[in-house]
Amino acid sequence: MEKAAIYHRPESEMAYLAGKNQFRIRLRTKHADVYQVEIIYGRLDRIKQQKLAADSEDMEIIRPNVEAMQCTLKTDLYDYWEITIPVKVRERTQYLFHLIGDHDGELLYDAVNVRLYMADFLEKATPFNTPYYQNMFLMHSNPEWTKHTVWYQIMLDRFADGDENNEPLEKARWDLDKSTATNFYGGDLQGVIDHLDYLDELGINGIKLSPIFASYSNQKNDPVDFYDLSYMFGSKELFREFVQKAHQHGMRVMVQLPLDRMSDMSLQWQDVQRLGAQSRFASWFKVRQFPVQIPSENEDPDKYYLTIDGNIHMPKLNLQSPAVQQYLLETARYWIETFDIDGWEILNADEIDQTFLNLMTQQMHSIKADFVVMGQYQYLPNGDLAKDYIDSANNVDFYTIMHDFFVTHQLSVTEMISQINDALMKNTVYTNQTLINEVESFVTPRLISECNGEEDLARAIIAFTFMQIGIPSFMYGTEVGVTGENVPTNLAPMKWKDEEQSSSMLQFMKNAIAMRREYANLLNDGTLEWGQLSNKYRYFTLTREYDGQKLFCLFNFGYGSVKVVIPQNSEVVLSQNLMEDENKIAQNGFVILKV
């Protein structure tokens, strides 16, 4: 057995509290190197003491617990073994790993060494320890509603124009003008309210809005005032009405929050430009030198002050400033307490101090217990998001893997499965359940465009995404065939005319969302098992199982067709390009069976 591959890290995603008096333990070994793993656990220190006092006749006999671990997921390099063991209040549990190879004996893995397994192992071993129960971090349990949510991302300016009285000064033609970085289409809150029945019929139960704050840009990523709602979207009274009506439709409302910047037109920044270091807001921003000047075209955009992505109109806030923290926390509380929103999505979360994010999350929970704080990351931190940072995040790894397998074909089937399994093992189960599996976002190309206009491929990717652990999310208009490459063409206005919509996409999305919501518990809490596959013909199977329910899936992304046998007692839940008369699935086809 390869000793260098054997790995366990206590108090991490490999050892964590998994419920009341339940502790989840994970072990990594080299792929196909270990035949069986047993965990030996209990009060091993007392067993040692018992052996030392073997002559005592009245001592209670204590024996270690020995249970077989299950090999749950495999990658190209490693196998992962898991088990849940009971733990007690105010008592540490010690544990060791007993590894059995096919041909080369047995090993004992403890906290300091990997050695040959011997009969007197307890006398020489240094066990791993669970944390003391009272000091264990019982992870913030995400509200049950998140498991059942399908997020629908709306850029307000591009979804629907419901009120002609709050139009921008220059308005693009909805059906004719191409989306640019600066044009406005006039979408507003009334437009969303007018189409809540449409979203309800689609099956949506989570609306994620682009920033709503007063701003001079179309995306509102550069707030002038975090307390103020953009006049282009309507009044605050209308926003309250929108949230209330969304709740009446069974929908949660999340709003994107650009915490780390303000507009150069904000009163705070204007004061800094006017008074320089004497401004009471001088410490609010990351100023490099006073007096603050606007860099010329040939100068570094961050020469005088730090900006967001080199945009001189978005000076970066100093989140270490107590005054800035107080301002942001108070405004975040304001929108929850006044309008009853259900979540914040923190933009650019990679560059925000994690201590501040954690403080914000705690304060939001104190206001509304089932509130969710999500981070939009470019590089996802591993481990336990809820323990160290926030409630949820976009699943960066999943999006990258999907792009590399489905779009660019850089990965084989085996490599894709291996990378998904590896990504799952980076986190606790609870973190995986809260991650947002985005098939697209405001900063990526549209899914259908990524698929070169092949809607059947886009539908297959959505079906596959809906079968994964985590919470699915897609952009407005994908259900009717809206396309677009990179920003800003990916932010095209919604298609509302029947003749412009893809009826096949719309019906598929209704069916797929209904499936995801019906089997939400299975798809978030259930086991994931990969089955038959072919790298040459690019097909694979997987099974999801939980609490007596089982879904079997076959996906075919090869050029040819694949045979499929549908058991008599099974039920086709969702399918595409399924030729039932021939028992075949064509290219970009799939079948999801309830068995």
N, C-alpha and C positions, 0 to 999 in steps of 0.2 A: 504494500500500500504506500502511496505517495504521501509521506508525512507533511511535506511542505504545503500541500493543498488542504490539509485538515484545519478548519478554522471555526472559532466561535468567539463572539464578543459579548460579554455580559452587559446588562443595562443598555441595550441598543435595540435596533430592529431585529436582532437575533435573540433577544431575551426581554420580554415586556409583559406587563399585566394585560390579560386578555378578557377581563371580566371579573366579577366578584369571586375572589379566592381561586382564580384561574390564571396560570402563567404560561405563556407561549415561548417555546424554546426552539431554536433553529440551528442546524449544524451544516457546514459545507464540507464536501469531500471531492476528490478528483472524480471526474465523470467515469462511470463504469468501473470503478476501482474497488468499491466496498460492497459486499454482499448484503450485510445487515448491520444496523446500528441499534444498540440498546442504551437507554438512559438509566442510570442508577442514581436514585435520589432519596431524600429523606433527611433526618437529623443524623448525618453521617458522623458528626463529631461525637454524638452520644454513643453511637455504635463503637467507635474507637475506645471511648471510656469504658464501655461495657466489656470489651475484650481485655482491657487492662485490669478490670476487677472481676475476672472470670470466676474467682473463687467464691464470690458472694452468692449465697443460695437464694436470697430474697430479692435479687435484682430482676426487674422486668426485662424480658428478652425483647430487644428491638432489632428488627431486620430491615435492610434497605428495600425500597421498592425498585423493581426492575420491569421496564416496559419497552416494547419495540417501537422505534420511531418510524415514521412513514416517509418514504421518498416522494415528495410532493411535486417538485419541478426539476427539470434538467436543462443544462445549457451545453454548448460545445465543450466547455472546460470543466464544469462542475455539476455535481448532484447536490440537491438541498433536501435535508431531512428535517421533519418537524414533528412536534408533539405538544400537547397541552397537559400540564400537570397541576394538581391541586397545591395551593399554598395556604398557610395559616396566618392569622393576625398575630402581630408581635412575635414572629418566629421566622428566622431565616431558614430557607431550605437549601441544602447543599446537593450538588449533582456532578456526576461524572459521565463520560461517554465510553461505551464499550463497542469497538469497531471490529467487525468480523469480515475478513477477506475471503475470496474464493479459494486461494491456494496458499497464501503466505501468512497464515496465523491470525492472531488477534492482538489488538492494540487497546491501550487505555489512554484516554485523553483527559487531562485535568487542567487546572488553571496555570500550570507552569511547564508542562512537559507532555510529550507523546512517547509512551514506553510500551514494552511488551506487557500484555495482560497476564497477571499472575494471581494465584489463589489468595495471596495475602495483600492484594492491591490496596485495601482500605488503610492498612498500616503505613503505607508509603505515599499515598496520594494526597494532593492538595486540591480539594474540591472547588468548583465554582460555587458562588453564592447568589441567591436571589436577594434583592434589596430587602431591608426590613420593611414589613408591610405598611406600617404607619408612615413611612417615609417614601413609599412608592408613589410615583406620579400616576394617578388615575386619570388617564387621558380624557380631555374634554370630549364628551360623547356628542358627535355631530347629531343634530336633530334628525328624526326619522324621515322627515319630508325630503331631505336631500337625496336619499336613496331612490326615491320615486320620481325625481325631477329630470326632465329633459329641457335643457336651456336653449333658448332662442335669442340670439344676439341681434339687437336692433340699433342701428345708427339712426337717431331720431330725424335728422335732416333728410334721410333718404327713404323712410318707410312709407309715410302717407301724410298728405297735406289736408288737414281737416278744418282749418280756420284761416280765412283769407285776411283777417284783421291783424295778423302778426307776421306778415311776410318780410323777408329780408329786402334790403334796398334794391339789390339786383338779383333776380330770380331766374335760374336756368329752366329751360323747358323740360318737363318731366320725362317725356317719351323720346326726345330728340337730341338733347345736348349730352355730350360725353362727360363723364365724371372727371373733375380735375381736383387739384389740391385746394383750390380757392373758391370754387363756385358753390352756390346754395340752391337747394331745390324747394325749400319751404316745408319740409316735413315737421310735424309737431306732435304734442301730446294728444290733441283732439283726434288726430289721425290714427293714433294707436287705440284710443278709446273706441273709435268707430269700427275698428277691426278686431276687437276682443272676441267677438263671436267666431270670426274666422280662425283665430288662434286656438280657440276652444275646440272647434271642430277638427282642427289639425291634430289636437292632442297635447298642445303645449301647456305646461304647468309651471314654467319658469321663464321670466322675461329679464334679460340682461341688457340694460340701457347703456349707450355711450354717455359720456359726461353730460350733465344737465346744467352746469353752472354758467353764469354770465361770462361771455367770451366773444371775441371778434372772429374766431375761426369757425369753420363748419363742423369740425369734430369736437370742439369745446375742450380740447386737451390742455388749454392754457387759461385757467380761471382768472378772471379779473377780481372776483369776489366769491369765496366759497359759500357765503350765506345767500347769495342771490341766484335766482333761476333765470336762465336766458329768456329774454322777452320773445325770441323767435319760437319758443316752444309753448308759450302760454303763461298763465299766472300760477302762483303757488296754490291757489284754491283749486285750479284745474289739476295740478299735480296730485294734490290730496285726493281729488275725485278719481283720478286714474288709478292710484294705489288701491283705494277702496273697491273700485269696480274690478280690478284685477284679482283682488282677494276673493270677491264674490264669485268669480269664475274659477276659483281654486288655483290661482297662479301666484307665485312668489315674485317679488320685484327686487332685482339687484342693480346697483348703479356703479359704473366705473368711477374711480376716485383717483385723480392725478395728484397724489400727496406731495410730490417732491418738487413742484414748480408752481410759479404764478406767471401771469401775463406781464409783459413789460408796460402794459397800460394800467396795471393795478395801482391803487393809491399808495401801497407800501413801496413798490419799486420806484414810482414817480418821486416819492419823498426822498429816497436814497439818491436818485439822480440829481435832485435839486440841492440837497443839504450835504451829501457825501457822508463822511465819517461822523458828522454831527447829527445825522438822522436817527430818530429813535428806532428805526427799522434797519439800521446798518448791519446789525448782527443777524437779521432774518435771512440774509442771502449769502452765498459763498463768493464774496467779493475778493478779488486778488489785489486790486490796487485802486486807490482813490486819487482824483475824482473819477467816478464811473463814466466811461465813454463808450460810444457804440463803435465796435471794431469796423475797419474798412473791409472791403471785399478781399483784399490781399492779406489781411491780418488773421491770426488765429482767432476764431470766434470766441474762444475762452480766455482771451488775453486779459480782459479786465474783470470778468466774472464768469463763473461756471454756468454752462447752459445745458439744456437737454438736447442731446444729439447735435450739438453745434448750432441750434436754432437761437439766434440772438434775441428773439422775442419771447423766449421762455427761460428767464433766469432761475437758477436752481435754488431751492430753499435750503436753509441750514437746519436740518432736522435735529441737530444737537442743541439748538437754542431752546431753552425752557419756554420762552415766549412763543416761538413757532409751534412747539409741541402743544402748548395750552390752546392756542388758536385752532389748530387742526383737530384736536380732540373735542373741543367745544362745538366746532361746526359739524363734525361727524355725529356727535350726540344729537345735535339740533335736528338733523334730517330724519333720524330714527324717532325721536320723541314727538316731533311735529307731524311727520307724514307716515310713520309706521312702515318704512321700507324694511326689507328682509335681509339685505346683504350689501356689502361693499366689495368691489373688485379693485384691488390696489394695483395701479399701473406701475411698471418699472420696479417691481418689488425686489429685484436683485440688488439694487443700489440704495435701498432704504435700510436704515439701521434696524436689525432684527429685534433688538431690545425694545425699540419704540413700537414696532409692529406688534410685538407680544403685549405691550402695555395697552395699545389701542384695542386689540382683540379682547382682552380682559374687560376693559371698560364697556365695550359694545355688548358683551354678554351680560354685564351687570344691569344694563338698560333693558335688554330683550334677550331672554335666555336662549331662544332658538335662532338668534341672529347668526349669520355666517360671514366671516371675513376671508376673502379669497385673494391670493396674490397672483399677478401676471408675471411670470418669470421667463427669462431666456435660458437660464441654467437652474434646474430644479435641485434644491438641497436634498440630500438623502436622509433617511431615518424616520423620525416622528415629527411631522410638521406641527401637529397640535401641541406637542410638548414644548417645542423650541421656538415656534414662530407663530403660525396662524392656523385657521381651520382647514383651508383648502388651497389648491393651486392648479394651474393648467399643467397637464401632463406632457411636459416637453419631450421626454423620452418616447412616449407613445407616438406623438405626432411625427417625430423624426423617423422612427422605425416604419410607420405606415408610408411615409413619403418614399423612403429608400426601397421598400418592397413593391408597393403597388404602382408607384409613378415612374421611378427611374430604373427599377429592376436591378438595383445594386446588390440586393440580398437574395439569396436562395430561400426556399421555404424553411429549410433547417436553420439557417442563420436568422431568419425573421423570428421563428419560434424561440430560438436560443436567446435573442436579445429581449424579447418580451418577458421571458421567464427571469432573465437577469435583472430587468427593470423592476419586476414585482418583488424580487428578493432584496432590493435596496431599501425597501420601506416596510413598516409594519403593515399588517392587514388593514388596520383602520385608516392609515394614510392612503393606501391604494384605493380604498372604498370612497374616499373623499376627493380624489384627484379628478379634474375635469378633462375628459377625453374630447378635445376639440378636433373636428375634421377640417376646420378652417377658422379664421378669426379676422378681426379688422386689420391685422398687419400681415396677413398671408394671402396668397392667391386663392380665388374661389376654388372649391373642390372640383366642380365640373371643368373648369379651365385647366386645373392640374391634370385632369384626365383627358386632356385634348378634346373636350366636347363629348366624350363617350359617357353618356348618362348611365348606361348599364354598369360600367365600371364604378362610377360614383355611387350608384345604389348598392353595389356589392361591398364597397368600402364602408358605407354607412351601416349596412347589416352586420358586418364584421365588428365594427366599433361598438354597436349596440350590444353585442354578445360579450364584451369585455367587462372586467371589474372596473368600476369608476363611473362617473356621471357624464353622459353624452351631451354635446353642445354643437350647434351649427348656426350659420348666419341666416338672417332674414333673406328670403327669396330663393334659397337653394331648393326649396320644395317645389318651386315653379320654374326652375331652370335658369336663374340669374347667374351670369358668368362675369369674369373679370380677372385680369392678371394681377400684377402687384399693385400696391397703393399708388395712385388713388382710384385706378379703374376697377378695383375689386369692390369699391363702395358705390356701385351703380344704384340708381333708384329702383325700388320694388316694382315688379311687373304686376299690374292689376287688371289689365285687359285680358279677357279669356283667350283671344287669338294669339297673345304673346306668351302665354303660359304653357308649360309642359304638363299636360294632364297625366301622363304616365308617372312623372316624378311626384306630382301632388298626391296621387292615389297611393303610390308606394310609401311615401313618407307617413301618411295617415296610418297605414297598416304597420309600418315598422315602429312607429312611436307607440301605437297601441300594444304591440308585442312587448316592447321594452318596459312599459309601465305595468303590464299584467305580470311579468316575470321579474320584477325589480328585485325582490328579495333573493330569488335564486341567482340572478346575475351579479349581485353585489356580495352575497354571503356564501354562495355555493363554491364547490370545488371546480377547478379547471384541469381538464385532462386532454392532452393532445393525442391523436390516434394515428391512423394511416396517413402517409404523405408521399409525395414524389417531387424531388427537385427538378427532374427532367420535364415532367408534365405540369408542374406548378399547381398541384392540388393538395389539399390537406383536410383532415377532419378534427373536430374537437367536441368535447362533451362537457356540459355544465350540469351539476347535480346538487340538489339541496332539499332536505326535508321531504323526501319521497318524490320529488319532481326531477325530471331529467330532460334536457334538450340536447339532441345530437345534431351536429352541423357538418355539412360537406361544402367546401368552397373550391371552385375551379377557376384558376386564372391562367391556364394554359391555352394554347391555340386549338387543341382538339377537345372532344367531348370525353366525359368520364362516366363510367357506369355507376349506377346507384341502385341499391336494393332497399325498397321501402317496406318495412314490416307491416303486416296486416293490421295490427292493433295500434299502429302509430298514427299521428295526426300531423299533417303539414301545417306548420305555424306560419311560415313565410318562405317564399321561394322566388327564383328568377331563372329564366332560361332552362326550366325543367321540362324535359320531354318525357312525360309520364308513360306514353305508349311504348317508348323505346327504352325506358329506364335509364336515361342519360341526362347529364347536365352539360350544357354547352359552355363556351368560353364566357367568363365573367358571370357565370351562373352559380347558384347556391341553393341549398335546401336546408331548412331548419325544422327538425322533427321533434314533436313531443312523444317520447317513448316510455 
